[in-house]
Amino acid sequence: MPFFFLLPLWFLSVVAGTVLCCFRTSRFLSFYFFLCPTGGIAVALVLSTLVLWAGPQMLRSTDSWAKLVLVASYFLGIGLGGVIGGVAGFSAARRINRSLHWE
């Protein structure tokens, strides 16, 4: 459900990165606009899918608290995955910009 809102924002950042790639003075920003959101979406998708796949197997109880823990860990996986992927994308973009001497 949250990916319904996140994917259009990801697409907007990819379009902005493409536009920034056309201008010489802001070309170094294009890698940040490509890699940070892409890494965040990818890792958030993997972590939330892992929680939804492994969570019901670990919490076999039908108590209401187990369902609440599963939903909370799903949203936590999305947030944590977004942060981890964003930081990984940022460091990758920084490394690419340094190797191309664009900064």
N, CA, C and O atoms as CSV, one atom per row, in Angstrom:
chain,resi,resn,atom,element,x,y,z
A,1,MET,N,N,0.799,-1.199,0.000
A,1,MET,CA,C,0.000,0.000,0.000
A,1,MET,C,C,0.846,1.270,0.000
A,1,MET,O,O,0.584,2.151,-0.819
A,2,PRO,N,N,1.854,1.417,0.878
A,2,PRO,CA,C,2.655,2.642,0.851
A,2,PRO,C,C,3.451,2.813,-0.447
A,2,PRO,O,O,3.797,3.934,-0.819
A,3,PHE,N,N,3.741,1.707,-1.134
A,3,PHE,CA,C,4.496,1.826,-2.377
A,3,PHE,C,C,3.667,2.496,-3.466
A,3,PHE,O,O,4.217,3.002,-4.444
A,4,PHE,N,N,2.359,2.501,-3.303
A,4,PHE,CA,C,1.492,3.210,-4.239
A,4,PHE,C,C,1.804,4.704,-4.225
A,4,PHE,O,O,1.680,5.374,-5.250
A,5,PHE,N,N,2.202,5.218,-3.084
A,5,PHE,CA,C,2.556,6.632,-2.960
A,5,PHE,C,C,4.040,6.875,-3.243
A,5,PHE,O,O,4.414,7.951,-3.709
A,6,LEU,N,N,4.872,5.895,-2.968
A,6,LEU,CA,C,6.314,6.090,-3.108
A,6,LEU,C,C,6.799,5.979,-4.546
A,6,LEU,O,O,7.744,6.668,-4.930
A,7,LEU,N,N,6.175,5.132,-5.342
A,7,LEU,CA,C,6.640,4.957,-6.719
A,7,LEU,C,C,6.498,6.210,-7.581
A,7,LEU,O,O,7.409,6.493,-8.359
A,8,PRO,N,N,5.404,6.983,-7.488
A,8,PRO,CA,C,5.377,8.242,-8.248
A,8,PRO,C,C,6.452,9.239,-7.810
A,8,PRO,O,O,6.997,9.969,-8.638
A,9,LEU,N,N,6.757,9.270,-6.515
A,9,LEU,CA,C,7.834,10.154,-6.049
A,9,LEU,C,C,9.188,9.683,-6.574
A,9,LEU,O,O,10.041,10.497,-6.927
A,10,TRP,N,N,9.377,8.370,-6.621
A,10,TRP,CA,C,10.608,7.826,-7.185
A,10,TRP,C,C,10.724,8.207,-8.666
A,10,TRP,O,O,11.789,8.622,-9.122
A,11,PHE,N,N,9.628,8.063,-9.409
A,11,PHE,CA,C,9.644,8.409,-10.830
A,11,PHE,C,C,9.940,9.892,-11.035
A,11,PHE,O,O,10.670,10.258,-11.956
A,12,LEU,N,N,9.383,10.736,-10.190
A,12,LEU,CA,C,9.647,12.174,-10.272
A,12,LEU,C,C,11.120,12.484,-10.040
A,12,LEU,O,O,11.681,13.344,-10.719
A,13,SER,N,N,11.749,11.805,-9.105
A,13,SER,CA,C,13.169,12.046,-8.858
A,13,SER,C,C,14.033,11.530,-10.005
A,13,SER,O,O,15.073,12.120,-10.302
A,14,VAL,N,N,13.625,10.446,-10.651
A,14,VAL,CA,C,14.377,9.956,-11.811
A,14,VAL,C,C,14.257,10.939,-12.974
A,14,VAL,O,O,15.234,11.179,-13.683
A,15,VAL,N,N,13.069,11.507,-13.176
A,15,VAL,CA,C,12.896,12.513,-14.221
A,15,VAL,C,C,13.733,13.755,-13.904
A,15,VAL,O,O,14.355,14.331,-14.796
A,16,ALA,N,N,13.749,14.165,-12.634
A,16,ALA,CA,C,14.567,15.321,-12.240
A,16,ALA,C,C,16.046,15.035,-12.443
A,16,ALA,O,O,16.793,15.924,-12.850
A,17,GLY,N,N,16.480,13.817,-12.168
A,17,GLY,CA,C,17.874,13.450,-12.408
A,17,GLY,C,C,18.220,13.467,-13.882
A,17,GLY,O,O,19.331,13.839,-14.260
A,18,THR,N,N,17.273,13.066,-14.718
A,18,THR,CA,C,17.500,13.108,-16.160
A,18,THR,C,C,17.616,14.544,-16.651
A,18,THR,O,O,18.465,14.848,-17.488
A,19,VAL,N,N,16.780,15.418,-16.143
A,19,VAL,CA,C,16.841,16.828,-16.531
A,19,VAL,C,C,18.146,17.453,-16.045
A,19,VAL,O,O,18.770,18.217,-16.781
A,20,LEU,N,N,18.565,17.145,-14.831
A,20,LEU,CA,C,19.809,17.709,-14.304
A,20,LEU,C,C,21.034,17.214,-15.056
A,20,LEU,O,O,22.064,17.887,-15.086
A,21,CYS,N,N,20.925,16.061,-15.651
A,21,CYS,CA,C,22.047,15.514,-16.413
A,21,CYS,C,C,22.325,16.337,-17.669
A,21,CYS,O,O,23.426,16.290,-18.216
A,22,CYS,N,N,21.332,17.082,-18.119
A,22,CYS,CA,C,21.482,17.881,-19.342
A,22,CYS,C,C,22.220,19.192,-19.104
A,22,CYS,O,O,22.727,19.787,-20.054
A,23,PHE,N,N,22.292,19.651,-17.874
A,23,PHE,CA,C,22.949,20.919,-17.560
A,23,PHE,C,C,24.328,20.652,-16.964
A,23,PHE,O,O,24.472,19.873,-16.022
A,24,ARG,N,N,25.320,21.298,-17.519
A,24,ARG,CA,C,26.705,21.030,-17.123
A,24,ARG,C,C,26.986,21.401,-15.673
A,24,ARG,O,O,27.716,20.685,-14.988
A,25,THR,N,N,26.423,22.504,-15.193
A,25,THR,CA,C,26.739,22.959,-13.832
A,25,THR,C,C,26.100,22.085,-12.754
A,25,THR,O,O,26.603,22.025,-11.632
A,26,SER,N,N,25.016,21.416,-13.077
A,26,SER,CA,C,24.343,20.581,-12.069
A,26,SER,C,C,24.353,19.101,-12.434
A,26,SER,O,O,23.532,18.331,-11.936
A,27,ARG,N,N,25.259,18.712,-13.285
A,27,ARG,CA,C,25.330,17.319,-13.721
A,27,ARG,C,C,25.706,16.379,-12.581
A,27,ARG,O,O,25.267,15.229,-12.558
A,28,PHE,N,N,26.508,16.853,-11.640
A,28,PHE,CA,C,26.915,15.991,-10.525
A,28,PHE,C,C,25.728,15.618,-9.637
A,28,PHE,O,O,25.774,14.591,-8.961
A,29,LEU,N,N,24.680,16.418,-9.623
A,29,LEU,CA,C,23.502,16.112,-8.809
A,29,LEU,C,C,22.656,14.979,-9.385
A,29,LEU,O,O,21.865,14.368,-8.666
A,30,SER,N,N,22.817,14.699,-10.673
A,30,SER,CA,C,21.960,13.695,-11.303
A,30,SER,C,C,22.157,12.310,-10.697
A,30,SER,O,O,21.191,11.559,-10.561
A,31,PHE,N,N,23.380,11.960,-10.335
A,31,PHE,CA,C,23.602,10.656,-9.713
A,31,PHE,C,C,22.919,10.560,-8.349
A,31,PHE,O,O,22.417,9.499,-7.978
A,32,TYR,N,N,22.901,11.664,-7.604
A,32,TYR,CA,C,22.207,11.663,-6.324
A,32,TYR,C,C,20.700,11.472,-6.523
A,32,TYR,O,O,20.055,10.739,-5.774
A,33,PHE,N,N,20.146,12.143,-7.545
A,33,PHE,CA,C,18.722,12.018,-7.820
A,33,PHE,C,C,18.357,10.638,-8.355
A,33,PHE,O,O,17.222,10.192,-8.183
A,34,PHE,N,N,19.299,9.957,-8.998
A,34,PHE,CA,C,19.042,8.601,-9.481
A,34,PHE,C,C,19.210,7.559,-8.374
A,34,PHE,O,O,18.316,6.743,-8.147
A,35,LEU,N,N,20.337,7.585,-7.697
A,35,LEU,CA,C,20.733,6.467,-6.841
A,35,LEU,C,C,20.129,6.493,-5.441
A,35,LEU,O,O,19.827,5.435,-4.888
A,36,CYS,N,N,19.946,7.664,-4.858
A,36,CYS,CA,C,19.389,7.707,-3.497
A,36,CYS,C,C,17.955,7.170,-3.440
A,36,CYS,O,O,17.680,6.286,-2.629
A,37,PRO,N,N,17.038,7.666,-4.264
A,37,PRO,CA,C,15.682,7.113,-4.196
A,37,PRO,C,C,15.587,5.677,-4.704
A,37,PRO,O,O,14.786,4.891,-4.198
A,38,THR,N,N,16.394,5.337,-5.693
A,38,THR,CA,C,16.349,3.978,-6.223
A,38,THR,C,C,16.834,2.977,-5.177
A,38,THR,O,O,16.232,1.918,-5.001
A,39,GLY,N,N,17.904,3.308,-4.496
A,39,GLY,CA,C,18.379,2.444,-3.418
A,39,GLY,C,C,17.380,2.357,-2.282
A,39,GLY,O,O,17.163,1.284,-1.719
A,40,GLY,N,N,16.773,3.485,-1.942
A,40,GLY,CA,C,15.783,3.486,-0.866
A,40,GLY,C,C,14.563,2.648,-1.194
A,40,GLY,O,O,14.089,1.887,-0.351
A,41,ILE,N,N,14.052,2.776,-2.401
A,41,ILE,CA,C,12.877,1.991,-2.802
A,41,ILE,C,C,13.230,0.510,-2.857
A,41,ILE,O,O,12.452,-0.328,-2.399
A,42,ALA,N,N,14.380,0.180,-3.407
A,42,ALA,CA,C,14.757,-1.227,-3.563
A,42,ALA,C,C,14.940,-1.910,-2.208
A,42,ALA,O,O,14.422,-3.006,-1.995
A,43,VAL,N,N,15.666,-1.280,-1.299
A,43,VAL,CA,C,15.903,-1.899,0.008
A,43,VAL,C,C,14.612,-1.914,0.837
A,43,VAL,O,O,14.371,-2.869,1.575
A,44,ALA,N,N,13.784,-0.878,0.726
A,44,ALA,CA,C,12.510,-0.873,1.443
A,44,ALA,C,C,11.596,-1.984,0.933
A,44,ALA,O,O,10.897,-2.624,1.718
A,45,LEU,N,N,11.598,-2.209,-0.355
A,45,LEU,CA,C,10.783,-3.282,-0.919
A,45,LEU,C,C,11.271,-4.646,-0.444
A,45,LEU,O,O,10.470,-5.516,-0.102
A,46,VAL,N,N,12.577,-4.825,-0.427
A,46,VAL,CA,C,13.135,-6.111,0.021
A,46,VAL,C,C,12.844,-6.347,1.504
A,46,VAL,O,O,12.417,-7.438,1.881
A,47,LEU,N,N,13.068,-5.340,2.347
A,47,LEU,CA,C,12.842,-5.521,3.782
A,47,LEU,C,C,11.365,-5.724,4.117
A,47,LEU,O,O,11.027,-6.572,4.943
A,48,SER,N,N,10.494,-4.957,3.485
A,48,SER,CA,C,9.069,-5.128,3.786
A,48,SER,C,C,8.552,-6.467,3.271
A,48,SER,O,O,7.700,-7.084,3.911
A,49,THR,N,N,9.051,-6.922,2.132
A,49,THR,CA,C,8.653,-8.238,1.630
A,49,THR,C,C,9.174,-9.337,2.535
A,49,THR,O,O,8.487,-10.327,2.783
A,50,LEU,N,N,10.386,-9.160,3.026
A,50,LEU,CA,C,10.942,-10.142,3.962
A,50,LEU,C,C,10.116,-10.215,5.247
A,50,LEU,O,O,9.890,-11.301,5.780
A,51,VAL,N,N,9.668,-9.066,5.741
A,51,VAL,CA,C,8.839,-9.050,6.945
A,51,VAL,C,C,7.499,-9.731,6.677
A,51,VAL,O,O,7.022,-10.508,7.504
A,52,LEU,N,N,6.889,-9.442,5.528
A,52,LEU,CA,C,5.597,-10.060,5.225
A,52,LEU,C,C,5.727,-11.551,4.942
A,52,LEU,O,O,4.774,-12.303,5.148
A,53,TRP,N,N,6.864,-11.979,4.485
A,53,TRP,CA,C,7.073,-13.402,4.216
A,53,TRP,C,C,7.434,-14.169,5.492
A,53,TRP,O,O,6.887,-15.239,5.754
A,54,ALA,N,N,8.345,-13.622,6.268
A,54,ALA,CA,C,8.830,-14.330,7.454
A,54,ALA,C,C,7.996,-14.055,8.698
A,54,ALA,O,O,7.979,-14.869,9.621
A,55,GLY,N,N,7.308,-12.927,8.737
A,55,GLY,CA,C,6.545,-12.562,9.923
A,55,GLY,C,C,5.459,-13.554,10.304
A,55,GLY,O,O,5.417,-13.978,11.459
A,56,PRO,N,N,4.577,-13.945,9.386
A,56,PRO,CA,C,3.535,-14.905,9.764
A,56,PRO,C,C,4.088,-16.275,10.155
A,56,PRO,O,O,3.468,-16.991,10.941
A,57,GLN,N,N,5.222,-16.633,9.625
A,57,GLN,CA,C,5.818,-17.913,10.010
A,57,GLN,C,C,6.389,-17.852,11.424
A,57,GLN,O,O,6.366,-18.844,12.152
A,58,MET,N,N,6.893,-16.705,11.804
A,58,MET,CA,C,7.460,-16.558,13.143
A,58,MET,C,C,6.375,-16.301,14.184
A,58,MET,O,O,6.486,-16.765,15.319
A,59,LEU,N,N,5.343,-15.578,13.818
A,59,LEU,CA,C,4.255,-15.254,14.733
A,59,LEU,C,C,3.033,-16.099,14.374
A,59,LEU,O,O,2.097,-15.602,13.748
A,60,ARG,N,N,3.040,-17.325,14.753
A,60,ARG,CA,C,1.933,-18.225,14.416
A,60,ARG,C,C,0.707,-17.989,15.298
A,60,ARG,O,O,-0.349,-18.577,15.063
A,61,SER,N,N,0.838,-17.165,16.274
A,61,SER,CA,C,-0.268,-16.876,17.178
A,61,SER,C,C,-1.326,-16.049,16.450
A,61,SER,O,O,-1.002,-15.224,15.596
A,62,THR,N,N,-2.570,-16.273,16.791
A,62,THR,CA,C,-3.663,-15.508,16.184
A,62,THR,C,C,-4.119,-14.376,17.085
A,62,THR,O,O,-5.189,-13.805,16.876
A,63,ASP,N,N,-3.326,-14.053,18.073
A,63,ASP,CA,C,-3.672,-12.949,18.967
A,63,ASP,C,C,-3.640,-11.634,18.204
A,63,ASP,O,O,-2.973,-11.505,17.177
A,64,SER,N,N,-4.365,-10.677,18.723
A,64,SER,CA,C,-4.419,-9.378,18.060
A,64,SER,C,C,-3.084,-8.644,18.170
A,64,SER,O,O,-2.735,-7.867,17.282
A,65,TRP,N,N,-2.335,-8.879,19.244
A,65,TRP,CA,C,-1.049,-8.201,19.386
A,65,TRP,C,C,-0.064,-8.695,18.329
A,65,TRP,O,O,0.780,-7.923,17.874
A,66,ALA,N,N,-0.155,-9.972,17.927
A,66,ALA,CA,C,0.760,-10.506,16.913
A,66,ALA,C,C,0.503,-9.845,15.567
A,66,ALA,O,O,1.439,-9.561,14.820
A,67,LYS,N,N,-0.752,-9.605,15.263
A,67,LYS,CA,C,-1.091,-8.922,14.008
A,67,LYS,C,C,-0.618,-7.477,14.046
A,67,LYS,O,O,-0.143,-6.947,13.042
A,68,LEU,N,N,-0.746,-6.851,15.191
A,68,LEU,CA,C,-0.285,-5.468,15.348
A,68,LEU,C,C,1.231,-5.378,15.217
A,68,LEU,O,O,1.748,-4.441,14.607
A,69,VAL,N,N,1.940,-6.340,15.781
A,69,VAL,CA,C,3.401,-6.377,15.669
A,69,VAL,C,C,3.810,-6.583,14.216
A,69,VAL,O,O,4.784,-5.984,13.760
A,70,LEU,N,N,3.085,-7.418,13.487
A,70,LEU,CA,C,3.408,-7.665,12.084
A,70,LEU,C,C,3.213,-6.411,11.234
A,70,LEU,O,O,4.057,-6.097,10.394
A,71,VAL,N,N,2.119,-5.700,11.442
A,71,VAL,CA,C,1.866,-4.475,10.676
A,71,VAL,C,C,2.881,-3.397,11.044
A,71,VAL,O,O,3.374,-2.685,10.169
A,72,ALA,N,N,3.192,-3.272,12.323
A,72,ALA,CA,C,4.175,-2.272,12.757
A,72,ALA,C,C,5.559,-2.590,12.209
A,72,ALA,O,O,6.285,-1.684,11.802
A,73,SER,N,N,5.929,-3.859,12.195
A,73,SER,CA,C,7.242,-4.220,11.651
A,73,SER,C,C,7.289,-4.059,10.141
A,73,SER,O,O,8.358,-3.808,9.584
A,74,TYR,N,N,6.152,-4.198,9.469
A,74,TYR,CA,C,6.088,-3.936,8.030
A,74,TYR,C,C,6.405,-2.470,7.746
A,74,TYR,O,O,7.237,-2.169,6.891
A,75,PHE,N,N,5.751,-1.569,8.454
A,75,PHE,CA,C,6.019,-0.141,8.248
A,75,PHE,C,C,7.425,0.236,8.713
A,75,PHE,O,O,8.061,1.101,8.110
A,76,LEU,N,N,7.910,-0.394,9.762
A,76,LEU,CA,C,9.277,-0.155,10.207
A,76,LEU,C,C,10.273,-0.639,9.153
A,76,LEU,O,O,11.299,0.004,8.932
A,77,GLY,N,N,9.982,-1.756,8.508
A,77,GLY,CA,C,10.846,-2.266,7.441
A,77,GLY,C,C,10.909,-1.319,6.256
A,77,GLY,O,O,11.967,-1.135,5.654
A,78,ILE,N,N,9.770,-0.716,5.922
A,78,ILE,CA,C,9.750,0.258,4.824
A,78,ILE,C,C,10.604,1.472,5.186
A,78,ILE,O,O,11.428,1.914,4.385
A,79,GLY,N,N,10.410,2.005,6.381
A,79,GLY,CA,C,11.171,3.187,6.796
A,79,GLY,C,C,12.653,2.918,6.932
A,79,GLY,O,O,13.483,3.689,6.451
A,80,LEU,N,N,12.976,1.824,7.588
A,80,LEU,CA,C,14.383,1.470,7.788
A,80,LEU,C,C,15.060,1.136,6.453
A,80,LEU,O,O,16.214,1.498,6.226
A,81,GLY,N,N,14.335,0.447,5.583
A,81,GLY,CA,C,14.885,0.138,4.261
A,81,GLY,C,C,15.116,1.384,3.425
A,81,GLY,O,O,16.091,1.471,2.679
A,82,GLY,N,N,14.207,2.354,3.554
A,82,GLY,CA,C,14.386,3.612,2.837
A,82,GLY,C,C,15.614,4.365,3.290
A,82,GLY,O,O,16.342,4.931,2.475
A,83,VAL,N,N,15.845,4.371,4.598
A,83,VAL,CA,C,17.024,5.066,5.138
A,83,VAL,C,C,18.307,4.343,4.735
A,83,VAL,O,O,19.263,4.976,4.286
A,84,ILE,N,N,18.330,3.020,4.896
A,84,ILE,CA,C,19.536,2.256,4.549
A,84,ILE,C,C,19.841,2.364,3.062
A,84,ILE,O,O,20.989,2.587,2.677
A,85,GLY,N,N,18.818,2.208,2.223
A,85,GLY,CA,C,19.025,2.318,0.779
A,85,GLY,C,C,19.401,3.714,0.337
A,85,GLY,O,O,20.207,3.886,-0.578
A,86,GLY,N,N,18.818,4.720,0.987
A,86,GLY,CA,C,19.172,6.104,0.653
A,86,GLY,C,C,20.617,6.422,0.986
A,86,GLY,O,O,21.304,7.092,0.215
A,87,VAL,N,N,21.080,5.947,2.128
A,87,VAL,CA,C,22.481,6.162,2.511
A,87,VAL,C,C,23.416,5.403,1.571
A,87,VAL,O,O,24.468,5.912,1.187
A,88,ALA,N,N,23.024,4.181,1.204
A,88,ALA,CA,C,23.851,3.420,0.261
A,88,ALA,C,C,23.885,4.081,-1.103
A,88,ALA,O,O,24.938,4.124,-1.740
A,89,GLY,N,N,22.749,4.601,-1.565
A,89,GLY,CA,C,22.721,5.324,-2.834
A,89,GLY,C,C,23.524,6.605,-2.794
A,89,GLY,O,O,24.186,6.962,-3.768
A,90,PHE,N,N,23.467,7.306,-1.652
A,90,PHE,CA,C,24.242,8.525,-1.490
A,90,PHE,C,C,25.736,8.241,-1.551
A,90,PHE,O,O,26.481,8.963,-2.214
A,91,SER,N,N,26.173,7.201,-0.868
A,91,SER,CA,C,27.606,6.886,-0.884
A,91,SER,C,C,28.047,6.394,-2.258
A,91,SER,O,O,29.169,6.671,-2.682
A,92,ALA,N,N,27.176,5.667,-2.960
A,92,ALA,CA,C,27.521,5.234,-4.320
A,92,ALA,C,C,27.609,6.424,-5.266
A,92,ALA,O,O,28.518,6.490,-6.093
A,93,ALA,N,N,26.671,7.369,-5.154
A,93,ALA,CA,C,26.703,8.557,-6.009
A,93,ALA,C,C,27.932,9.405,-5.709
A,93,ALA,O,O,28.553,9.951,-6.621
A,94,ARG,N,N,28.276,9.513,-4.451
A,94,ARG,CA,C,29.474,10.284,-4.083
A,94,ARG,C,C,30.733,9.638,-4.650
A,94,ARG,O,O,31.631,10.322,-5.140
A,95,ARG,N,N,30.784,8.312,-4.576
A,95,ARG,CA,C,31.934,7.579,-5.110
A,95,ARG,C,C,32.028,7.737,-6.633
A,95,ARG,O,O,33.122,7.907,-7.171
A,96,ILE,N,N,30.904,7.682,-7.316
A,96,ILE,CA,C,30.900,7.849,-8.773
A,96,ILE,C,C,31.312,9.260,-9.150
A,96,ILE,O,O,32.102,9.454,-10.074
A,97,ASN,N,N,30.780,10.251,-8.436
A,97,ASN,CA,C,31.151,11.640,-8.731
A,97,ASN,C,C,32.632,11.902,-8.489
A,97,ASN,O,O,33.261,12.651,-9.236
A,98,ARG,N,N,33.182,11.298,-7.467
A,98,ARG,CA,C,34.631,11.472,-7.222
A,98,ARG,C,C,35.453,10.814,-8.310
A,98,ARG,O,O,36.480,11.353,-8.721
A,99,SER,N,N,35.016,9.649,-8.785
A,99,SER,CA,C,35.799,8.975,-9.830
A,99,SER,C,C,35.711,9.704,-11.158
A,99,SER,O,O,36.633,9.617,-11.970
A,100,LEU,N,N,34.609,10.430,-11.400
A,100,LEU,CA,C,34.465,11.209,-12.630
A,100,LEU,C,C,34.977,12.635,-12.479
A,100,LEU,O,O,34.997,13.392,-13.450
A,101,HIS,N,N,35.392,13.009,-11.269
A,101,HIS,CA,C,35.875,14.372,-10.940
A,101,HIS,C,C,34.822,15.427,-11.255
A,101,HIS,O,O,35.135,16.481,-11.808
A,102,TRP,N,N,33.569,15.136,-10.899
A,102,TRP,CA,C,32.480,16.085,-11.139
A,102,TRP,C,C,32.187,16.947,-9.933
A,102,TRP,O,O,31.430,17.910,-10.061
A,103,GLU,N,N,32.741,16.658,-8.770
A,103,GLU,CA,C,32.453,17.481,-7.593
A,103,GLU,C,C,33.465,18.568,-7.452
A,103,GLU,O,O,33.389,19.365,-6.516
